[in-house]
Amino acid sequence: MNFWIVILLLFTFPGYAGAEDAVNFVVEGESFIARQQNVHEAGFFTEELSESEMLRIFQERRYEFSTEYSLKYKQYSYWVLFVENRNPTPTRIFLSFPLMALKSKAWLYSGETLKPFARYPVVHDMFYTEIPPGRSAILGMRLSGGNITGPAKVFKIYDFESAAAMVTSEQHVMGSLAGAVAIMVLYNLGMYIFFRRIYFLYYTVYSTAGMYSLAVFVGYLPWNLPHVAVGLTIAGLGLLLFSNSSLSLRSSQPRLYKISLGLMVYSVLFGAYLIIQKEFMAIVISIPLALLFCVYASVRCARAGFRPAIYLVIGWAGLMLATVVNLLDASFFGYGLLSHASTYGFAWEVCFFSFAIGQKVRLSEQKALRESEHAFNQLKKVFYPHQIEQIKSGIELERTMPTGKGAAAVISFDIIESSKIQQPRAKTFIENSIKSCVSIINENYDPTQLRANGYRIKEVGDGFLCSVGYPFKLPPGMVAAQCAVELSLRFIQIFQNQVNQLLEHAPVYCSIGIAFDTLEGYFPQVGTIEYDVYGRAVILATRYESFRRQLYPNGVPGHILTLHEKVYEQLPASLQATFQEVDLHRAHMVVRDDLYACKIYFRVIQPAEILEVTQAAS
């Protein structure tokens, strides 16, 4: 873009239009858009000249013909332009300059006096007046906010309708862009506040600073290069930080991440250079370089499979192309048809940024869902499905399992003398045995009614504890004691199958104790909140399982199942007949922690009869 500050005045006095006073504009017809090709420079001054001083400069022809224009920081630039009106009557013209100077004025030279141009009520520099037929001279002044040099093709003269159409079109374009950017700023700021994703904040900073700089370049804000330098530096840093964060360059592209850090340092140095030197052309190097890096980084990420980067490639490539076109247009053609390329490029980039962020949010949501699903799948190893569903729906963990007291039959399962198994696959055998037995406890699990064959309380050593009847209820019509015995017989069958598959020669047996009494389900008040079941039934089950040592002090000759008297009493007569009774008083035996027990019941099952026993029980 070419940014310079000019103030021109029309002068219609043929006596001063010599051969060296080339005509800068030609006005003809009712509709016209005249464009200058050259200019007459009248010099630079540190203070504003009076009208008499300007008249003296003009009358003494202290101006030089030039095909280039130049503006200097905080200096008043004076110009002379000659206009030839080929219409037979006075014609109203509208004189337009690029950018909004810190201060600008224009006068028409008329009868040895200067007639001020009226300012057209638009944001950037546009003035109007009537010029008579023939040749006229315009004197102008602009106070520049930066150093600029370029071809003298930036001033234009319009008729009223053309000027109004140009201004209206420009306002529509900038208004639409400003509205879109404002929406994106508020949207990204809101997304950052609610989701705490830092790239939303970076884009907010980048788009706000970028919009400010663009508004200066198109003449909607005063042209002050130090201010623009700050805006461009912030925009550049925001853009690079956004690309780093949105593309995850630190983890996905470490080399590009280091390059981006170097570009950030360069952006700061570039901003300092602009502030010190007030040299506009440094922008030609800085902005396209940052955009080029962003395009390259997004291409690399797109090729690596990051789909949102595709939209960033399209958006940034469009903005970079538009910026380069705009700079070339300003440098060589002086604000031609492509003078608003950056405006359209910025709008293009905003649109495709929306697509990229939408895709990134979608991927983030999908990732979060996958992670959540994975987390819940892992929780299924610890919690029951109904607990997972209730937790998903917002119910607290402490309310997902029955708490308080209940009555149940507790099974204590143990592998007899497991530490003495001298087999290469002993560890695998023990793990598979317990895993296979525990797997059938949850059969007939109903998550809505909280029913199941049993509940695994915990694994203890080379065995486990489970309950039947609490906390999970049994299906209607089933008795806890009978179900516990039938389940225990299945444990024995499963265990023997594992013995047959993995062990050789030496027999290995299991021992099971079953007791019926009170249980209580609870969640601990301190430490890890993990549901647990405990009570007298648990204690008695372990005691009846270990009672085998009193029955067979020299070793059990097979698998053994020992029953608490309350369990035996609930069994049908056909099942009771399979157990042997022991009168504890006559045998002078005592069950630990059950001193008042009078009888126990046990059954020894040989491996050869297991299938027959389980079929009879079922």
VEXSE-147793 format. One record per residue (C-alpha): x, y, z; residue number from 1. Coordinates in pm, 1 decimal, padded with zeros to 6 digits. Each point is the difference from the previous one (the first is absolute). Last residue first. Layout:
% residues N
         c1         c2         c3   seq
          X          Y          Z   NUM
...
END
This chain:
% residues 618
         c1         c2         c3   seq
   -02865.0   -07788.8    03935.3   618
    00130.5   -00188.3    00303.7   617
   -00013.8   -00340.2   -00175.4   616
    00187.7    00135.9   -00301.3   615
    00264.1    00156.1    00225.0   614
    00054.8   -00326.7    00190.2   613
    00020.8   -00219.8   -00309.9   612
    00258.4    00229.2   -00159.1   611
    00205.8    00010.1    00319.8   610
    00009.4   -00375.5    00062.2   609
    00345.6   -00077.8   -00138.5   608
    00161.7    00300.9    00168.9   607
   -00105.7   -00124.3    00345.0   606
   -00240.8    00207.1    00203.3   605
    00020.0    00023.1    00377.8   604
   -00313.2    00133.9    00169.4   603
   -00042.1    00190.6    00320.7   602
   -00258.7    00090.2    00258.6   601
    00055.2    00174.0    00330.4   600
   -00173.6   -00043.4    00332.0   599
   -00035.9    00162.3    00337.6   598
    00119.5    00355.4   -00069.7   597
    00005.7    00204.2    00318.2   596
    00367.1    00091.6   -00028.5   595
   -00033.1    00147.3   -00348.0   594
    00308.1    00225.8   -00013.2   593
    00221.4   -00309.3   -00046.5   592
   -00197.9   -00314.5   -00055.0   591
    00053.0   -00232.8    00291.7   590
    00063.6   -00374.6    00009.2   589
   -00039.6   -00250.3    00284.0   588
   -00137.1   -00256.4   -00243.5   587
   -00302.0   -00054.4    00225.4   586
   -00054.7    00373.1    00036.6   585
    00061.8    00074.9   -00368.6   584
   -00252.5   -00250.1   -00127.2   583
    00117.0   -00048.8   -00360.7   582
   -00254.0   -00062.6   -00278.0   581
    00085.0   -00136.2   -00343.9   580
   -00145.9    00159.0   -00309.9   579
   -00171.4   -00156.4   -00305.3   578
   -00329.9   -00050.7    00184.2   577
   -00039.3    00375.8    00042.6   576
   -00028.0    00037.1   -00376.9   575
   -00297.3   -00233.1   -00027.1   574
   -00155.1    00145.9    00314.8   573
   -00006.8    00353.8   -00146.0   572
    00252.6    00240.3    00144.7   571
   -00096.6    00278.9    00243.5   570
    00110.5   -00193.3    00313.3   569
    00344.7   -00067.1   -00148.8   568
    00068.6    00370.2   -00040.4   567
   -00098.3    00077.0    00358.7   566
    00226.5   -00284.4    00120.1   565
    00303.9    00155.1   -00173.1   564
    00121.2   -00221.5   -00281.3   563
    00336.3   -00148.8   -00101.4   562
    00075.3   -00102.3   -00362.8   561
    00312.0   -00206.1   -00056.3   560
    00187.0   -00093.9   -00317.6   559
    00185.5   -00325.8    00051.3   558
    00197.3   -00208.2    00253.0   557
    00047.2    00298.7    00235.4   556
    00337.6    00005.6    00174.1   555
    00146.7   -00140.6    00319.3   554
   -00208.9    00215.4    00235.7   553
   -00318.5   -00098.6   -00183.4   552
   -00306.1    00118.5    00197.1   551
    00193.8    00251.4    00205.1   550
    00181.6    00137.6   -00302.1   549
   -00329.4    00003.1   -00190.8   548
   -00119.3    00264.4    00247.8   547
    00181.5    00260.2   -00218.4   546
   -00305.0    00031.5   -00227.5   545
   -00230.2    00024.1    00299.2   544
    00204.8    00286.0    00144.6   543
    00015.1    00187.9   -00330.3   542
   -00377.7   -00024.8   -00038.1   541
   -00050.8    00103.4    00362.5   540
    00187.8    00326.8   -00040.2   539
   -00179.7    00091.0   -00321.6   538
   -00342.9   -00082.0    00147.7   537
    00080.9    00212.3    00306.9   536
    00032.2    00313.7   -00208.6   535
    00174.7    00171.8   -00289.2   534
   -00079.2    00129.3   -00343.8   533
    00206.5    00265.5   -00173.3   532
   -00049.5    00282.4   -00246.8   531
    00313.1    00199.1   -00073.0   530
    00042.9    00367.4    00088.0   529
    00374.9    00032.3    00037.1   528
    00088.5    00167.2    00327.9   527
   -00260.4    00102.9    00254.8   526
   -00372.4   -00064.5    00046.8   525
    00012.8   -00357.3   -00128.2   524
   -00291.4   -00114.2   -00218.3   523
   -00229.6   -00259.8    00157.1   522
   -00176.3   -00334.8   -00037.4   521
   -00080.5   -00190.7    00317.9   520
   -00036.3   -00374.7    00035.7   519
   -00193.8   -00221.3    00244.0   518
    00010.7   -00379.7    00013.5   517
    00026.9   -00309.5   -00218.0   516
    00330.6   -00185.9   -00025.3   515
    00166.1   -00195.8   -00282.4   514
    00355.5   -00139.8    00005.6   513
    00175.2   -00124.8   -00311.3   512
    00324.6   -00194.7   -00029.7   511
    00185.5   -00071.1   -00323.5   510
    00204.8   -00300.9   -00104.1   509
    00326.3   -00066.6   -00182.5   508
    00103.3   -00355.1   -00098.5   507
    00366.4   -00059.0   -00102.5   506
    00036.1   -00151.8   -00352.6   505
   -00026.1    00294.2   -00242.5   504
   -00146.1    00347.9    00019.8   503
   -00131.1    00233.7   -00269.4   502
   -00303.6   -00153.8   -00169.4   501
   -00118.5   -00251.9    00259.3   500
    00052.8    00241.9    00286.7   499
   -00187.2    00270.6   -00191.4   498
   -00292.2   -00237.0   -00052.8   497
    00010.7   -00084.6    00372.1   496
   -00039.0    00368.2    00088.1   495
   -00297.2    00041.5   -00231.6   494
   -00172.5   -00302.7    00158.5   493
    00077.5    00122.3    00353.4   492
   -00132.4    00345.1   -00079.1   491
   -00315.3   -00161.9   -00143.4   490
   -00049.6   -00178.7    00331.8   489
    00039.8    00332.6    00177.2   488
   -00271.9    00158.2   -00216.6   487
   -00238.0   -00283.6    00091.5   486
    00080.1    00045.9    00368.6   485
   -00045.4    00377.8   -00014.3   484
   -00323.9   -00032.6   -00196.0   483
   -00136.6   -00238.2    00266.0   482
    00093.4    00237.9    00280.7   481
   -00134.3    00312.7   -00175.2   480
   -00337.8   -00148.7   -00095.2   479
   -00138.0    00068.1   -00348.7   478
   -00366.8    00073.9   -00068.2   477
    00052.9    00345.8   -00146.3   476
    00351.1    00061.6   -00141.3   475
    00251.5    00061.3    00275.1   474
    00069.6    00345.5    00138.5   473
    00337.1    00162.8   -00042.2   472
    00144.9    00147.5    00320.4   471
   -00080.6   -00259.9    00126.9   470
   -00161.3   -00334.8   -00092.0   469
    00316.7   -00199.5   -00077.7   468
    00335.4    00134.8    00118.6   467
    00352.2   -00048.5   -00132.7   466
    00342.4   -00049.0    00155.3   465
    00314.8   -00094.5   -00191.2   464
    00293.7   -00237.5   -00019.4   463
    00375.3   -00015.4   -00038.3   462
    00055.5    00289.3    00238.6   461
   -00336.8    00171.9    00051.6   460
   -00193.1    00128.7   -00299.5   459
   -00286.3    00228.7    00087.9   458
   -00375.3    00025.9    00044.2   457
   -00112.0   -00153.4   -00326.6   456
   -00378.9    00029.3   -00005.9   455
   -00239.2   -00283.9   -00080.2   454
   -00240.4   -00161.1   -00243.3   453
   -00114.8    00348.9   -00102.2   452
   -00277.3    00254.9    00061.3   451
    00030.9    00377.9    00019.1   450
   -00350.7    00050.9   -00141.9   449
    00109.5    00232.2   -00282.0   448
    00351.5   -00139.1   -00044.4   447
   -00118.1   -00365.0   -00021.4   446
    00290.5   -00244.6    00036.4   445
   -00114.8   -00357.2   -00077.0   444
    00365.4   -00112.9    00019.2   443
    00220.8    00229.3    00204.2   442
    00160.9   -00278.9    00206.3   441
    00091.9   -00196.4   -00312.1   440
    00316.1    00200.0   -00076.8   439
    00132.9   -00039.5    00355.7   438
    00058.9   -00372.7   -00054.5   437
    00185.4    00051.5   -00328.0   436
    00219.6    00277.8    00141.7   435
    00084.4   -00200.9    00312.6   434
    00101.7   -00305.1   -00199.6   433
    00179.4    00199.2   -00267.9   432
    00217.5    00181.3    00254.9   431
    00083.1   -00317.2    00194.9   430
    00084.0   -00199.0   -00314.1   429
    00212.1    00278.3   -00148.4   428
    00202.3    00016.2    00322.2   427
    00043.0   -00379.2    00013.4   426
    00112.5   -00032.8   -00361.5   425
    00339.8   -00147.1    00070.2   424
   -00146.6   -00229.9    00269.7   423
    00101.2   -00047.3    00361.4   422
   -00323.0    00092.0    00175.2   421
    00102.3    00053.6    00363.4   420
   -00113.0    00361.7    00019.9   419
   -00350.3   -00104.0   -00103.9   418
   -00044.5   -00200.9    00318.0   417
   -00374.6   -00035.6   -00052.0   416
   -00139.5    00250.0   -00249.6   415
   -00249.6    00219.3    00185.0   414
   -00363.7    00103.9   -00046.2   413
   -00204.1    00174.4    00271.1   412
   -00369.0    00020.3   -00093.1   411
   -00232.7    00236.7    00183.6   410
   -00374.4   -00059.9    00032.6   409
   -00192.7    00318.9    00047.7   408
   -00185.9    00219.1    00243.9   407
   -00016.6    00378.7   -00023.6   406
    00131.3    00312.3    00167.9   405
    00057.0    00344.3   -00145.7   404
    00111.3    00108.5   -00346.7   403
   -00121.4   -00110.5   -00340.6   402
    00220.7    00116.4   -00289.3   401
   -00012.0    00306.3   -00230.5   400
   -00072.1    00263.0    00264.4   399
    00355.3    00045.0    00126.8   398
    00122.5    00049.3   -00358.3   397
   -00204.5    00316.6   -00036.9   396
   -00267.1    00006.5   -00269.9   395
    00079.7    00228.1   -00294.8   394
   -00138.1   -00201.2   -00293.0   393
    00344.4   -00133.7   -00084.9   392
    00040.2   -00116.0    00362.9   391
   -00329.6   -00186.2   -00029.9   390
    00109.6   -00167.2   -00320.5   389
    00334.7   -00103.5    00147.3   388
   -00164.8   -00132.7    00317.1   387
   -00247.9   -00203.3   -00204.8   386
    00290.6   -00149.4   -00193.9   385
    00173.2   -00124.3    00317.4   384
    00315.3    00169.0    00117.9   383
    00369.3   -00096.8    00006.3   382
    00070.3   -00149.4   -00342.8   381
   -00289.1    00205.7   -00132.7   380
    00205.1    00303.0    00103.2   379
    00239.1   -00078.1   -00284.4   378
   -00286.0    00013.3   -00247.5   377
   -00110.9    00323.8    00163.8   376
    00344.7    00152.1   -00054.3   375
    00012.2   -00126.6   -00356.7   374
   -00341.8    00148.3   -00068.7   373
    00109.3    00328.9    00151.8   372
    00320.3   -00003.4   -00203.6   371
   -00192.9   -00081.3   -00314.7   370
   -00257.4    00268.2    00079.1   369
    00275.7    00252.1    00070.6   368
    00168.3   -00093.1   -00327.2   367
   -00328.6    00039.9   -00186.1   366
   -00054.6    00336.5    00165.9   365
    00353.4    00109.1   -00085.0   364
   -00050.5   -00116.4   -00359.0   363
   -00325.5    00197.7   -00019.7   362
    00166.9    00303.0    00159.3   361
    00279.2   -00028.2   -00256.7   360
   -00248.3   -00027.8   -00288.3   359
   -00190.6    00306.2    00120.8   358
    00329.0    00180.3    00058.0   357
    00109.9   -00073.4   -00355.5   356
   -00334.8    00098.5   -00154.1   355
   -00003.7    00324.9    00196.1   354
    00360.1    00066.6   -00104.9   353
   -00119.6   -00050.3   -00355.3   352
   -00241.2    00288.7    00032.3   351
    00244.1    00229.1    00184.2   350
    00267.4   -00063.9   -00265.8   349
   -00235.0    00099.2   -00280.3   348
   -00098.3    00317.9    00184.5   347
    00369.2    00082.0    00042.2   346
    00060.3   -00063.8   -00369.5   345
   -00294.2    00221.4   -00096.5   344
    00146.1    00286.6    00199.1   343
    00351.7   -00079.0   -00117.3   342
   -00113.3    00024.3   -00363.5   341
   -00151.1    00342.2    00056.1   340
    00241.7    00189.6   -00227.1   339
   -00035.1   -00258.4   -00275.7   338
   -00169.3    00229.4   -00251.3   337
    00282.8    00248.4    00030.7   336
    00155.8    00147.0    00309.2   335
    00327.3    00129.1   -00138.7   334
    00094.5   -00239.9   -00275.9   333
    00352.8   -00099.6    00089.2   332
    00037.0    00011.9    00378.8   331
   -00367.0    00010.9    00097.6   330
   -00096.7   -00277.6   -00241.2   329
    00300.6   -00208.1    00099.2   328
   -00090.0    00038.0    00367.5   327
   -00361.8   -00088.4   -00064.3   326
    00091.0   -00303.4   -00208.8   325
    00237.8   -00119.8    00273.4   324
   -00268.9    00045.1    00264.3   323
   -00263.8   -00176.0   -00212.2   322
    00232.4   -00294.4   -00060.7   321
    00079.7   -00024.8    00372.3   320
   -00368.1    00021.9    00092.1   319
   -00094.9   -00271.3   -00248.6   318
    00284.5   -00225.8    00114.1   317
   -00103.8    00060.7    00359.4   316
   -00359.0   -00107.1   -00059.3   315
    00069.2   -00296.7   -00228.3   314
    00279.9   -00136.9    00220.0   313
   -00208.9    00062.3    00313.4   312
   -00283.1   -00203.2   -00152.1   311
    00234.9   -00291.3   -00065.8   310
    00148.5    00035.7    00350.2   309
   -00336.4   -00107.5    00145.3   308
    00071.6   -00351.2   -00142.3   307
    00315.7   -00086.8    00195.6   306
    00124.2   -00300.2   -00201.5   305
    00375.6    00063.1   -00018.0   304
   -00047.6    00157.5   -00343.7   303
   -00233.8    00253.1    00162.9   302
    00261.7    00071.5    00268.8   301
    00267.9    00070.0   -00261.0   300
   -00239.8    00216.4   -00202.7   299
   -00095.7    00188.4    00319.1   298
    00365.9    00073.7    00073.3   297
    00064.3    00117.3   -00356.9   296
   -00303.5    00231.1   -00000.9   295
    00090.2    00137.9    00343.9   294
    00359.5    00061.5   -00110.5   293
   -00116.4    00181.2   -00310.8   292
   -00234.6    00212.5    00210.3   291
    00286.3    00108.4    00225.2   290
    00217.7    00080.5   -00301.4   289
   -00282.6    00181.8   -00179.5   288
   -00036.0    00233.1    00300.9   287
    00366.1    00080.1    00062.6   286
    00161.1    00064.7   -00338.3   285
   -00242.3    00247.3   -00159.8   284
   -00061.4    00150.3    00343.6   283
    00358.5    00128.4   -00006.0   282
   -00122.8    00228.7   -00280.1   281
   -00167.1    00234.9    00249.8   280
    00310.9    00148.8    00154.9   279
   -00065.0    00189.1    00325.1   278
    00365.7   -00067.6    00082.4   277
   -00030.0   -00040.4    00378.2   276
   -00357.4   -00130.1    00026.8   275
    00033.4   -00212.0   -00310.4   274
    00327.5   -00149.0    00122.6   273
   -00152.1   -00078.4    00341.6   272
   -00287.2   -00181.0   -00170.4   271
    00244.8   -00197.2   -00212.7   270
    00198.0   -00093.7    00309.9   269
   -00318.6   -00129.8    00164.0   268
   -00099.2   -00188.1   -00313.6   267
    00352.0   -00144.5   -00031.7   266
   -00021.2   -00139.2    00352.5   265
   -00330.2   -00158.4   -00093.3   264
    00154.6   -00134.1   -00318.5   263
    00271.4   -00171.8    00205.9   262
   -00267.1   -00161.7    00218.4   261
   -00177.1   -00114.3   -00316.6   260
    00320.0   -00164.0   -00119.6   259
    00023.2   -00193.2    00327.2   258
   -00358.3   -00122.6   -00044.0   257
    00072.4   -00093.9   -00358.6   256
    00277.9   -00224.6    00122.5   255
   -00221.1   -00157.8    00268.7   254
   -00284.1   -00088.3   -00244.1   253
   -00263.3   -00214.7    00178.2   252
    00080.1    00072.0    00365.8   251
    00089.7    00370.5   -00004.1   250
   -00193.6    00054.6   -00321.1   249
   -00337.9   -00071.9    00159.4   248
   -00172.7    00134.4   -00315.1   247
   -00241.6    00221.7    00196.2   246
    00266.2    00097.6    00254.4   245
    00292.7    00078.6   -00224.6   244
   -00220.0    00155.9   -00270.5   243
   -00168.7    00218.4    00261.9   242
    00333.6    00106.2    00145.6   241
    00122.4    00093.0   -00347.0   240
   -00315.3    00197.7   -00079.8   239
   -00008.9    00173.0    00338.5   238
    00366.7    00096.2   -00031.7   237
   -00059.4    00139.3   -00348.6   236
   -00314.1    00187.2    00105.3   235
    00178.1    00144.7    00304.8   234
    00289.0    00112.2   -00218.5   233
   -00238.8    00134.7   -00264.4   232
   -00191.3    00205.2    00255.7   231
    00317.2    00134.8    00161.8   230
    00140.6    00092.3   -00339.6   229
   -00331.8    00158.8   -00100.0   228
    00023.0    00225.6    00304.6   227
    00355.0    00093.1   -00093.5   226
   -00115.6    00053.5   -00362.9   225
   -00279.8    00245.1    00070.4   224
   -00258.0    00009.6   -00278.6   223
   -00325.6    00111.0    00162.1   222
   -00279.7   -00261.7   -00000.3   221
   -00245.4   -00089.1   -00275.3   220
    00249.5    00055.6   -00280.6   219
    00037.2   -00343.9   -00155.0   218
    00338.0   -00059.3    00163.2   217
   -00113.3    00121.9    00342.5   216
   -00304.5   -00229.2    00003.3   215
    00228.0   -00288.0   -00100.6   214
    00229.1    00066.7    00295.7   213
   -00294.0    00004.8    00242.2   212
   -00146.4   -00315.0   -00154.1   211
    00331.4   -00180.2    00040.3   210
    00027.9    00104.8    00365.1   209
   -00350.4   -00132.5    00073.0   208
    00047.5   -00313.5   -00214.6   207
    00332.8   -00091.1    00161.9   206
   -00109.1    00063.7    00360.0   205
   -00322.1   -00198.9   -00043.6   204
    00194.5   -00273.2   -00181.4   203
    00236.6   -00029.9    00295.5   202
   -00292.7   -00016.2    00244.0   201
   -00162.1   -00285.7   -00192.3   200
    00339.6   -00174.9   -00018.0   199
    00008.9   -00003.9    00380.7   198
   -00280.9   -00252.9    00040.6   197
   -00158.5    00094.4    00333.5   196
   -00337.1   -00148.4   -00102.8   195
   -00245.9    00262.1    00131.6   194
    00215.8    00312.1    00002.6   193
    00191.6   -00102.2   -00312.3   192
   -00317.5   -00080.1   -00192.5   191
   -00145.7    00335.3    00107.0   190
    00308.0    00184.4   -00122.0   189
   -00012.1   -00199.5   -00321.9   188
   -00364.4    00092.3   -00060.0   187
    00046.7    00364.0    00099.6   186
    00299.4    00035.9   -00231.7   185
   -00170.6   -00194.7   -00279.0   184
   -00310.3    00219.2    00024.5   183
    00213.4    00314.7   -00004.1   182
    00194.2   -00137.4   -00298.9   181
   -00321.7   -00067.4   -00191.3   180
   -00139.5    00342.4    00086.3   179
    00324.2    00173.2   -00098.5   178
    00002.7   -00194.4   -00327.4   177
   -00358.6    00088.6   -00078.6   176
    00056.7    00363.8    00088.8   175
    00321.7    00007.8   -00200.5   174
   -00166.0   -00136.9   -00311.4   173
   -00318.2    00201.7    00039.1   172
    00199.0    00314.2    00073.4   171
    00212.8   -00052.0   -00309.3   170
   -00303.5   -00053.0   -00219.1   169
   -00168.3    00310.3    00140.2   168
    00315.6    00207.4   -00042.0   167
    00051.6   -00115.0   -00358.7   166
   -00365.7    00050.2   -00092.5   165
   -00002.7    00347.0    00158.1   164
    00319.8    00094.5   -00185.0   163
   -00132.1   -00131.8   -00330.0   162
   -00328.1    00185.4    00044.6   161
    00173.7    00325.1    00096.9   160
    00262.4    00004.1   -00275.1   159
    00332.7   -00144.3    00094.9   158
    00365.0    00108.9    00019.9   157
    00266.8   -00246.0    00110.1   156
    00335.2    00028.0    00176.1   155
    00226.4   -00307.8    00033.8   154
    00192.7   -00015.9   -00321.6   153
    00319.7    00183.4    00087.8   152
    00210.3   -00313.6    00032.8   151
    00137.6   -00072.1    00348.0   150
    00177.0    00132.6    00308.3   149
   -00129.4   -00004.3    00356.4   148
    00143.7    00116.8    00334.6   147
   -00255.6    00007.7    00280.4   146
   -00279.8    00192.0    00173.3   145
   -00028.5    00254.7   -00279.6   144
   -00135.8    00354.0    00018.4   143
   -00165.7    00066.5   -00333.7   142
   -00023.4    00323.6   -00198.1   141
   -00155.0    00080.6   -00335.3   140
   -00007.7    00262.4   -00271.3   139
   -00230.0   -00055.9   -00295.4   138
    00045.6    00180.8   -00328.9   137
   -00255.7    00050.7   -00273.4   136
   -00002.6   -00033.8   -00376.7   135
   -00306.9    00051.6   -00213.3   134
   -00360.4    00011.4    00115.6   133
   -00048.3    00107.7    00362.4   132
    00054.0   -00226.4    00298.5   131
   -00260.4   -00074.3    00262.2   130
    00103.0   -00141.4    00338.9   129
    00049.5   -00333.0    00179.5   128
    00224.4   -00167.6    00254.1   127
    00066.4   -00363.4    00098.8   126
    00240.6   -00119.1    00272.2   125
   -00138.0   -00300.5    00189.7   124
   -00298.8   -00025.3    00232.6   123
   -00260.1    00144.7   -00230.0   122
   -00178.5    00334.9    00018.7   121
    00160.9    00161.4   -00309.5   120
    00228.8    00281.7    00109.0   119
   -00060.1    00331.9   -00174.2   118
    00289.0    00126.8   -00208.6   117
    00149.0    00330.2    00108.9   116
    00017.3    00291.0   -00250.7   115
    00350.0    00141.5   -00030.4   114
    00041.8    00347.8   -00142.7   113
    00172.8    00154.2   -00304.5   112
   -00320.0   -00035.9   -00200.0   111
   -00075.0   -00362.3    00090.0   110
    00251.3   -00263.1    00110.5   109
   -00216.8   -00279.1    00141.5   108
    00103.7   -00116.9    00346.5   107
    00048.8   -00336.5    00172.4   106
    00056.5   -00100.2    00360.5   105
    00141.7   -00293.6    00197.1   104
    00092.9   -00084.2    00358.8   103
    00104.3   -00326.0    00162.6   102
   -00061.9   -00146.3   -00340.9   101
   -00278.1   -00248.5   -00064.4   100
    00114.0   -00247.7   -00261.6    99
   -00033.0    00029.4   -00379.2    98
   -00096.4    00340.3   -00140.3    97
   -00328.9    00089.9   -00171.1    96
   -00093.2    00321.8   -00185.8    95
   -00368.9    00040.9   -00074.2    94
   -00078.4    00226.5   -00295.4    93
   -00285.9    00235.9   -00072.4    92
    00012.4    00131.5   -00354.7    91
   -00028.5    00358.9   -00124.3    90
   -00139.2    00007.8   -00354.1    89
    00140.0   -00069.5   -00348.4    88
    00152.0   -00335.8    00109.5    87
    00362.9   -00056.3   -00085.7    86
    00117.0    00063.2    00357.0    85
    00378.6   -00030.6    00006.9    84
    00141.0   -00057.0    00346.0    83
    00345.0    00095.6    00123.5    82
    00132.6   -00138.2    00329.1    81
    00230.3    00179.4    00244.3    80
    00129.5   -00165.5    00311.8    79
    00110.7    00082.0    00353.9    78
    00121.5   -00255.1    00258.1    77
   -00011.8    00107.8    00366.1    76
    00246.2   -00207.2    00201.5    75
   -00077.3   -00238.7    00288.2    74
    00153.8   -00295.9   -00185.1    73
    00083.1    00069.9   -00360.4    72
   -00211.2   -00051.5   -00311.5    71
    00113.6   -00080.5   -00352.8    70
   -00163.1    00000.5   -00339.5    69
    00142.6   -00120.4   -00323.3    68
   -00045.6    00110.5   -00361.9    67
    00132.7    00342.1    00084.0    66
   -00028.1    00362.0   -00122.1    65
    00159.0    00247.2    00237.0    64
   -00145.5    00283.2    00202.5    63
    00131.9    00346.4    00081.1    62
   -00192.1    00157.6   -00282.8    61
    00029.8    00352.2    00145.2    60
   -00376.4    00030.6   -00013.5    59
   -00046.6   -00335.6    00167.9    58
    00253.9    00052.2    00278.1    57
   -00129.3    00354.4    00060.2    56
   -00358.3   -00121.5    00017.1    55
    00099.6   -00265.6    00256.3    54
    00170.9    00264.5    00214.2    53
   -00307.9    00222.5   -00020.0    52
   -00224.2   -00289.9    00101.6    51
    00213.7   -00061.5    00309.5    50
    00233.4   -00296.4    00012.4    49
   -00024.4   -00282.9    00254.5    48
    00321.6   -00069.7    00184.5    47
    00277.0   -00252.8   -00056.3    46
   -00013.1    00055.1   -00372.2    45
    00027.9   -00227.0   -00303.2    44
    00008.6    00112.6   -00362.1    43
   -00221.2    00121.8   -00288.6    42
   -00020.9   -00326.1   -00193.5    41
   -00181.2    00009.2   -00334.2    40
   -00173.2   -00331.3   -00069.9    39
   -00018.4   -00282.3   -00250.5    38
   -00234.6   -00257.6   -00148.2    37
   -00321.6    00120.9    00166.2    36
   -00328.1   -00183.7   -00033.6    35
   -00328.6    00141.6   -00125.6    34
   -00327.1   -00176.6    00073.2    33
   -00266.2    00163.7   -00215.0    32
   -00372.8    00038.6   -00051.7    31
   -00140.1    00329.4   -00127.7    30
    00250.6    00040.1   -00280.2    29
    00371.2    00084.9    00009.9    28
    00249.4    00052.3    00279.9    27
    00370.8   -00039.3   -00076.6    26
    00245.2   -00033.2    00287.4    25
    00372.7    00059.0    00050.5    24
    00051.6    00256.2   -00273.1    23
    00366.8    00073.4   -00043.9    22
    00122.9    00338.1    00121.0    21
    00333.1    00004.8   -00184.4    20
   -00162.9    00143.5   -00308.1    19
   -00138.9    00289.6    00196.6    18
   -00322.2    00014.1    00193.1    17
    00042.2    00312.1    00209.6    16
   -00172.3    00242.6   -00237.8    15
   -00285.0   -00241.0   -00044.3    14
   -00129.3    00054.9    00350.6    13
   -00227.6   -00272.4    00116.6    12
    00153.4   -00150.4    00310.7    11
   -00120.8   -00307.9    00174.1    10
    00141.8   -00081.1    00333.4     9
    00157.1   -00315.4    00125.0     8
    00071.8   -00142.9    00334.3     7
    00206.8   -00309.9    00014.0     6
    00088.1   -00253.9    00265.4     5
    00141.3   -00320.8   -00099.4     4
   -00076.6   -00366.5    00032.5     3
    00069.6   -00231.4   -00287.5     2
   -00114.0   -00349.5    00065.4     1
END
